[in-house]
Amino acid sequence: MATSITRVTRRRVIGGLAGAGLAGAGIAKASASFGSPYFLSSRYQDGAVTSFLNWEAMAGTPTEAAVLAYQEQSGNTVEIIPTPGTGTDYETKVRTMLAGGTIPDVIRVNDDFVRFYSTKDQFTDLQPLIERDGIDPAEFYEPIWEFARQPDDAYTAWSLGSQPRLIYYNIDMFEEAGVALPPKDWVAEGWTWDDFIETAKALTIEGERWGALVFDDTGCEQTFSVNNGLAEGIYSEDGLTFQLAEPQGYEAIQWLADLSLVHKVQPERGLVTEANSGNGLFLQGRVGMIFRTQGTMAYFRNNGIDFNWDVTSPPANVDHKSEGSLICYAIPTAAQNPEGAWELLKFLGGQPGSQIFAESGNFIPSFEASAEAIQAVEGTPPANLGLFAEA
């Protein structure tokens, strides 16, 4: 099971959730002030529009559902700004808007860059608002809640939740190849790096399909270097040392590359350069196992997979952990409607929004009392949905 590692960026192993009770039958934690019915701060300016920027198209997503629910319950209007693109395109656009002082009121922020923007004083410190409205941090999973806490104790982004990474696998392909299914529990026995390679070899048919795809997910370097014994992962605890140059680091990267170059069980880089191209290979039945975040589950569910599939843990080596991407939103200091932005953010991160996110299974919400809504639905994959809680 994964454990917590304090990191400067998101490239840390998110854990402590199962120990807090999420991996069990449910959460019986009573909600206090923040779990009460949604309310508007008296300082909110009636009629002001709140602008919202995300890096993915919103239509049909749990985020859109949560924003629409906020509008319905509050009576306030949210203007969803068309996404300027994903990855580098989004980051470039956000930095341009921040520099020009023309930025939406609430923005999705890459958890890798929360510290960067915070040091430039481009994000609002939410701590005074948290204290003003009586929000109790004890109602949230500490590893997720505390992520955006800066060295000076400023709280510059809200982590709505975590999307752990697991291995998605094609059950039908396993059965067709006569290969035993991976463990349903978070156990290393029978599921080591060597076991993973042998399984991928058995699933691979040259020129037709590959057994695995791991390297194209941005969390692979962290997860596999940690599992190779590099406890802090890519960067040292103080963020000053790049550690993949250490033997445990470069050996992990070599292992990932060897899946393609030596064992021939993984597509080469040139085949998965476009957005969602790797996901497409899995959907087409051309990849048997794929390393992805919990958020990818919705993509697979909504894109017509015609085979049975489930999830298992990443394979173990020296250690057996996984990384989670954090769902972070911030209020820029240049926001035109900071009070409206805070009301929206408070809704998304509190009980109402967290309940919507949990029921969708899109990520593990940081608000504990909503996490019990994450449950497998009979007949809807993955059957092993609860394993995300142990990641």
C-alpha positions as CSV (number, residue, x, y, z in Angstrom):
1,M,0.0,0.0,0.0
2,A,1.2,3.5,-0.7
3,T,2.4,5.9,2.0
4,S,2.8,9.6,2.1
5,I,5.9,11.4,1.0
6,T,6.1,15.2,1.4
7,R,7.2,16.7,-1.9
8,V,7.8,20.2,-3.3
9,T,5.8,19.3,-6.5
10,R,3.1,16.8,-7.2
11,R,5.7,14.3,-8.0
12,R,5.2,12.6,-4.7
13,V,3.5,9.4,-3.8
14,I,0.0,10.3,-2.5
15,G,-1.1,8.0,0.3
16,G,-2.3,7.8,3.8
17,L,-5.8,7.6,2.4
18,A,-6.4,3.9,3.1
19,G,-5.0,4.5,6.6
20,A,-7.6,7.2,7.1
21,G,-10.3,4.7,6.4
22,L,-11.1,5.2,2.7
23,A,-10.1,1.7,1.7
24,G,-12.6,0.2,4.1
25,A,-16.4,-0.1,3.8
26,G,-16.9,3.7,4.0
27,I,-16.3,6.8,6.0
28,A,-18.3,7.5,9.1
29,K,-16.8,10.9,9.8
30,A,-19.3,13.5,10.8
31,S,-19.2,16.7,8.9
32,A,-19.0,20.0,10.7
33,S,-19.3,23.6,9.5
34,F,-18.1,22.8,5.9
35,G,-20.3,19.8,5.6
36,S,-23.4,21.8,6.3
37,P,-25.7,22.9,3.5
38,Y,-24.1,25.2,1.0
39,F,-24.2,28.9,1.9
40,L,-23.0,32.1,0.3
41,S,-20.7,34.5,2.1
42,S,-22.2,37.8,3.0
43,R,-19.4,39.5,1.2
44,Y,-20.4,37.9,-2.2
45,Q,-21.5,40.6,-4.7
46,D,-24.9,39.5,-6.1
47,G,-25.1,39.3,-9.8
48,A,-21.3,39.2,-10.5
49,V,-20.3,36.6,-13.0
50,T,-17.4,34.2,-12.1
51,S,-15.2,33.1,-14.9
52,F,-13.8,29.5,-14.9
53,L,-10.9,28.1,-16.9
54,N,-10.1,24.4,-17.2
55,W,-7.6,22.6,-19.4
56,E,-10.0,20.1,-20.8
57,A,-13.3,20.4,-22.6
58,M,-16.0,20.5,-20.0
59,A,-19.0,19.1,-21.8
60,G,-20.3,15.9,-20.2
61,T,-17.6,15.9,-17.4
62,P,-18.1,15.7,-13.7
63,T,-16.6,19.2,-13.4
64,E,-19.3,20.6,-15.7
65,A,-21.9,18.8,-13.5
66,A,-20.5,20.4,-10.4
67,V,-20.3,23.9,-11.9
68,L,-23.9,23.5,-13.1
69,A,-25.0,22.3,-9.6
70,Y,-23.3,25.4,-8.1
71,Q,-25.2,27.7,-10.5
72,E,-28.5,26.0,-9.6
73,Q,-28.0,26.0,-5.9
74,S,-26.5,29.5,-5.6
75,G,-28.4,31.3,-8.3
76,N,-25.0,32.7,-9.5
77,T,-23.6,32.6,-13.0
78,V,-20.4,30.9,-14.0
79,E,-18.8,31.7,-17.4
80,I,-16.8,28.7,-18.6
81,I,-14.0,30.0,-20.7
82,P,-13.1,27.8,-23.7
83,T,-10.0,25.8,-23.0
84,P,-6.9,27.1,-24.8
85,G,-5.5,23.6,-25.0
86,T,-3.8,21.0,-22.9
87,G,-0.3,20.5,-21.7
88,T,2.2,23.0,-22.9
89,D,-0.4,25.0,-24.9
90,Y,-2.5,25.5,-21.7
91,E,0.5,26.4,-19.6
92,T,1.7,29.0,-22.2
93,K,-1.7,30.6,-22.4
94,V,-2.1,30.8,-18.6
95,R,1.3,32.4,-18.2
96,T,0.5,34.9,-20.9
97,M,-2.8,35.8,-19.2
98,L,-1.2,36.0,-15.8
99,A,1.5,38.3,-17.1
100,G,-1.1,40.5,-18.8
101,G,-3.4,40.6,-15.8
102,T,-6.3,39.3,-17.8
103,I,-7.0,35.9,-16.2
104,P,-10.2,34.1,-15.3
105,D,-11.3,34.1,-11.7
106,V,-10.8,30.4,-11.1
107,I,-8.2,28.4,-13.1
108,R,-7.1,24.8,-13.1
109,V,-3.4,24.6,-12.3
110,N,-0.9,21.9,-13.0
111,D,0.1,20.6,-9.5
112,D,3.7,20.7,-10.7
113,F,3.5,24.5,-10.9
114,V,1.6,25.5,-7.8
115,R,4.9,26.4,-6.1
116,F,6.2,28.3,-9.1
117,Y,3.2,30.6,-9.4
118,S,3.1,31.0,-5.6
119,T,6.6,32.3,-5.5
120,K,5.7,34.9,-8.0
121,D,2.7,36.0,-5.9
122,Q,0.3,35.2,-8.8
123,F,-2.1,33.2,-6.7
124,T,-4.4,34.4,-3.9
125,D,-3.6,33.2,-0.4
126,L,-6.8,31.3,0.6
127,Q,-5.9,31.0,4.3
128,P,-7.7,34.1,5.4
129,L,-10.8,33.0,3.6
130,I,-10.6,29.5,5.1
131,E,-10.4,31.0,8.5
132,R,-13.1,33.6,7.9
133,D,-15.6,31.0,6.7
134,G,-14.8,28.5,9.4
135,I,-13.6,25.7,7.1
136,D,-12.1,22.9,9.2
137,P,-9.0,21.2,7.6
138,A,-9.7,18.2,9.8
139,E,-12.6,17.3,7.5
140,F,-10.2,16.7,4.6
141,Y,-7.5,14.1,3.8
142,E,-4.4,15.7,5.1
143,P,-2.0,14.6,2.3
144,I,-4.3,16.2,-0.3
145,W,-5.4,19.2,1.7
146,E,-1.8,20.2,2.7
147,F,-0.3,19.9,-0.7
148,A,-0.7,23.6,-1.6
149,R,0.6,24.8,1.7
150,Q,3.6,27.0,1.1
151,P,6.7,27.5,3.3
152,D,5.3,30.8,4.6
153,D,2.0,28.9,5.5
154,A,0.1,30.6,2.6
155,Y,-2.5,28.4,1.1
156,T,-2.4,29.2,-2.6
157,A,-4.5,26.5,-4.3
158,W,-7.3,24.1,-3.4
159,S,-6.6,20.4,-4.1
160,L,-10.1,19.0,-4.8
161,G,-8.8,15.5,-4.8
162,S,-6.3,12.9,-6.0
163,Q,-6.3,10.7,-9.1
164,P,-4.1,7.7,-8.2
165,R,-2.4,5.7,-11.0
166,L,-3.1,2.0,-11.6
167,I,-2.7,-0.5,-14.4
168,Y,-5.8,-0.9,-16.5
169,Y,-5.9,-4.3,-18.3
170,N,-7.9,-6.1,-20.9
171,I,-9.5,-9.1,-19.2
172,D,-10.5,-10.7,-22.6
173,M,-7.0,-10.5,-23.9
174,F,-5.6,-12.2,-20.8
175,E,-8.2,-15.0,-21.1
176,E,-7.6,-15.4,-24.8
177,A,-3.8,-15.7,-24.2
178,G,-4.3,-18.1,-21.3
179,V,-2.6,-15.7,-18.9
180,A,-3.6,-15.5,-15.2
181,L,-5.2,-12.2,-14.2
182,P,-3.2,-9.8,-12.1
183,P,-3.9,-9.6,-8.3
184,K,-7.0,-7.8,-7.2
185,D,-5.3,-6.8,-3.9
186,W,-2.3,-4.5,-3.4
187,V,0.2,-7.3,-3.1
188,A,3.6,-7.8,-4.5
189,E,3.5,-11.6,-4.6
190,G,3.1,-12.7,-8.2
191,W,3.2,-9.1,-9.4
192,T,6.8,-7.9,-9.6
193,W,8.6,-6.2,-12.4
194,D,9.7,-9.5,-13.7
195,D,6.1,-10.9,-13.5
196,F,4.9,-7.8,-15.4
197,I,7.4,-8.4,-18.2
198,E,6.5,-12.0,-18.5
199,T,2.8,-11.2,-18.6
200,A,3.4,-8.5,-21.2
201,K,5.4,-11.0,-23.4
202,A,2.5,-13.5,-23.2
203,L,0.0,-10.9,-24.3
204,T,2.1,-9.5,-27.2
205,I,1.6,-10.6,-30.7
206,E,4.3,-9.1,-33.0
207,G,2.8,-6.7,-35.6
208,E,-0.6,-6.9,-34.0
209,R,-0.6,-5.8,-30.4
210,W,1.6,-5.1,-27.4
211,G,1.3,-6.4,-23.9
212,A,1.9,-3.0,-22.1
213,L,2.1,0.7,-22.3
214,V,3.7,2.6,-19.4
215,F,6.2,5.2,-20.4
216,D,3.8,7.8,-21.9
217,D,2.1,8.6,-18.6
218,T,3.7,11.6,-16.8
219,G,3.8,9.7,-13.5
220,C,5.8,6.8,-14.7
221,E,9.2,8.2,-13.8
222,Q,8.2,8.9,-10.2
223,T,6.3,5.7,-9.5
224,F,8.8,3.4,-11.0
225,S,11.9,5.1,-9.5
226,V,10.3,5.1,-6.1
227,N,9.5,1.4,-6.5
228,N,13.1,0.8,-7.5
229,G,14.2,2.1,-4.1
230,L,14.5,5.9,-4.8
231,A,12.4,6.8,-1.8
232,E,11.9,10.5,-2.5
233,G,11.5,10.0,-6.2
234,I,12.7,12.4,-8.9
235,Y,13.7,15.3,-6.6
236,S,15.2,15.4,-3.2
237,E,13.1,16.4,-0.2
238,D,14.4,20.0,-0.5
239,G,13.7,20.1,-4.2
240,L,17.4,21.0,-5.0
241,T,18.7,17.7,-6.3
242,F,17.6,15.8,-9.4
243,Q,17.7,12.2,-8.3
244,L,17.1,10.2,-11.5
245,A,20.8,10.4,-12.0
246,E,21.2,8.0,-9.1
247,P,21.4,4.3,-9.9
248,Q,17.9,3.6,-8.6
249,G,16.6,6.4,-10.8
250,Y,18.3,5.7,-14.1
251,E,17.8,1.9,-13.7
252,A,14.0,2.5,-13.4
253,I,14.1,4.7,-16.6
254,Q,16.1,2.0,-18.4
255,W,13.5,-0.6,-17.3
256,L,10.7,1.5,-18.8
257,A,12.6,2.0,-22.1
258,D,13.5,-1.7,-22.2
259,L,9.9,-2.6,-22.4
260,S,10.0,-1.2,-25.9
261,L,13.6,-1.6,-27.0
262,V,14.6,-4.9,-25.5
263,H,11.5,-6.9,-24.7
264,K,9.4,-5.5,-27.5
265,V,6.2,-5.6,-25.4
266,Q,5.5,-1.8,-25.6
267,P,4.9,0.6,-28.5
268,E,7.8,2.8,-29.4
269,R,7.7,6.5,-28.7
270,G,6.7,7.5,-32.2
271,L,3.4,5.7,-32.0
272,V,2.1,7.5,-29.0
273,T,3.0,11.1,-29.5
274,E,-0.5,12.5,-30.0
275,A,-3.0,13.3,-27.2
276,N,-4.9,10.1,-26.3
277,S,-3.1,8.0,-28.8
278,G,-2.1,5.6,-26.1
279,N,-5.6,5.4,-24.8
280,G,-6.8,4.8,-28.3
281,L,-4.5,1.7,-28.6
282,F,-6.1,0.3,-25.4
283,L,-9.6,1.0,-26.6
284,Q,-8.8,-0.8,-29.9
285,G,-7.5,-3.9,-28.1
286,R,-4.0,-3.3,-29.3
287,V,-2.5,-2.8,-25.8
288,G,-3.2,-5.3,-23.0
289,M,-2.1,-3.2,-20.0
290,I,-1.8,0.5,-19.6
291,F,-0.6,2.8,-16.8
292,R,-3.1,5.6,-16.2
293,T,-4.7,7.9,-13.6
294,Q,-8.1,7.3,-12.1
295,G,-9.4,10.1,-14.3
296,T,-8.8,8.0,-17.4
297,M,-11.6,5.7,-16.2
298,A,-14.3,8.0,-17.4
299,Y,-12.6,8.3,-20.9
300,F,-12.6,4.5,-21.2
301,R,-16.2,4.2,-20.0
302,N,-17.5,6.8,-22.4
303,N,-15.7,5.7,-25.5
304,G,-17.3,2.3,-26.2
305,I,-14.9,-0.3,-25.0
306,D,-16.2,-3.6,-26.3
307,F,-14.2,-5.9,-24.1
308,N,-14.1,-6.6,-20.3
309,W,-11.5,-4.6,-18.4
310,D,-10.4,-4.0,-14.8
311,V,-7.5,-2.4,-12.8
312,T,-4.6,-3.7,-10.7
313,S,-1.6,-2.1,-9.0
314,P,1.6,-1.2,-10.7
315,P,4.1,-4.0,-10.3
316,A,6.4,-4.1,-7.3
317,N,10.2,-4.1,-7.1
318,V,12.0,-2.8,-4.1
319,D,8.9,-1.0,-3.0
320,H,5.2,-1.1,-4.1
321,K,3.6,2.4,-4.4
322,S,2.0,4.7,-6.9
323,E,1.7,8.4,-7.6
324,G,-1.5,10.4,-7.6
325,S,-2.1,13.5,-9.7
326,L,-3.8,16.3,-7.7
327,I,-6.8,18.2,-9.0
328,C,-5.8,21.8,-8.2
329,Y,-7.6,25.1,-8.7
330,A,-6.4,28.6,-7.8
331,I,-7.7,32.1,-7.7
332,P,-5.2,34.4,-9.4
333,T,-4.4,37.6,-7.6
334,A,-5.6,39.4,-10.7
335,A,-9.0,37.8,-10.6
336,Q,-11.8,40.4,-11.2
337,N,-14.3,38.6,-9.0
338,P,-12.3,37.0,-6.1
339,E,-15.3,36.6,-3.8
340,G,-17.3,34.9,-6.5
341,A,-14.3,32.7,-7.3
342,W,-14.0,31.8,-3.6
343,E,-17.7,30.8,-3.4
344,L,-17.4,28.6,-6.5
345,L,-14.1,27.0,-5.2
346,K,-15.7,26.4,-1.8
347,F,-18.6,24.6,-3.4
348,L,-16.4,22.4,-5.6
349,G,-14.1,21.5,-2.7
350,G,-16.8,21.0,-0.1
351,Q,-19.5,18.5,0.4
352,P,-21.7,19.4,-2.6
353,G,-19.0,19.3,-5.3
354,S,-17.1,16.5,-3.7
355,Q,-20.2,14.3,-3.7
356,I,-20.6,14.8,-7.4
357,F,-16.9,14.0,-8.1
358,A,-17.0,10.9,-5.8
359,E,-20.2,9.5,-7.4
360,S,-18.6,9.8,-10.8
361,G,-15.5,7.9,-9.6
362,N,-13.4,10.6,-11.3
363,F,-11.0,11.0,-8.4
364,I,-10.6,10.6,-4.6
365,P,-12.1,13.8,-3.2
366,S,-10.2,15.5,-0.4
367,F,-13.4,16.1,1.6
368,E,-13.5,12.9,3.6
369,A,-17.3,12.6,4.2
370,S,-17.9,12.4,0.4
371,A,-15.4,9.6,-0.3
372,E,-17.8,6.8,0.7
373,A,-19.7,7.6,-2.5
374,I,-16.9,5.9,-4.5
375,Q,-18.3,2.5,-5.0
376,A,-18.2,-0.1,-7.8
377,V,-21.4,-0.5,-9.8
378,E,-22.3,-4.0,-10.7
379,G,-21.8,-4.5,-14.5
380,T,-19.8,-1.3,-14.8
381,P,-16.0,-1.6,-15.0
382,P,-13.7,-1.5,-13.2
383,A,-15.0,-4.1,-10.7
384,N,-11.9,-3.5,-8.7
385,L,-12.6,0.2,-8.3
386,G,-11.8,0.2,-4.6
387,L,-8.1,-0.4,-5.4
388,F,-7.8,3.3,-6.2
389,A,-8.3,4.0,-2.5
390,E,-5.3,1.9,-1.7
391,A,-3.0,3.6,-4.2
